[in-house]
């Protein structure tokens, strides 16, 4: 007998079940499942974002919603290898779509490991279309600090810098200011995060975010505003950050990168990163019933 459950908060037991299922799928498929553990361990809203299917006493299906943008969510799903082709993924996806309808969120992106053909087939069958691809990268080696770095000063940001951070996000990523304001209010208060502002001649030209998550350190939301790009400032910011992490004995450093951003890929490879996996994002629009 299959049973369905959705929750707004994950217990430690539920987190362990998700990890166990992810390990089973990884071992069977040879492909890692994309999960945002920093979010799963600390859901901050009271909306339904985690969906489960059990068969008798066995946990066989999971879907998670991750809300990064105002009108778009990212979705990750996995089904136990012994219970595939039984409609479990489709059922979980429909429940997620119902939830997004209630929340009036029109767009969803499914993260699928590149090469996972059965998942692609299931997504195409429900009308999803390919959107973009993303690399996951890890620091393979620490590159020696060069002597000719562009002079960029990094300073820790605080609550008084929110307007600057919001402006930088808007200029670099096009993120609506009202969306990032609330995100920065939260992240600046988290002890496992650091945000640096980058200055050149007292002018803010970019920023760097770092999250310390158990044994892994994640670099994200790193940017240099368009008018100051291609001047070596990004290289300087990244190398200074990596030197700091090395001094802090942070050995496992990771990041995600949109595959089409070839210039950024070359920069990260120059600084010692390598591509370890690739994910494809499949878009499914949600019918809001207007």
Buried (B, 14 or more C-beta within 10 A) or exposed (E): EBEEEBEEEBEEEBBEBBBEBBEBBBEEBEBBBBBBBBBBEEBEEEBBBBBBBBBEEEBBBBBBBBBEBEEBBBBBBBBBEEBBEBBBBEBBBEBBBEBBBEBEBBBBBBBBBBEBEEBBEBBEEBEBEEEEBBBBBBBEEBBEEEEEBEEBEBEEBEEEBBEBBBBBBBBBEEBEEEBBBEBBEEBBEEEBBBBBBBBBEEEBBBBBBBBBBEEBBBBEBBBBBEEBBEBBBBBBBBBBBBBBBBEEEBEEBBBBBEBEEEEBBEBBEEBBBEBEBBBBBBBBEBEEEE
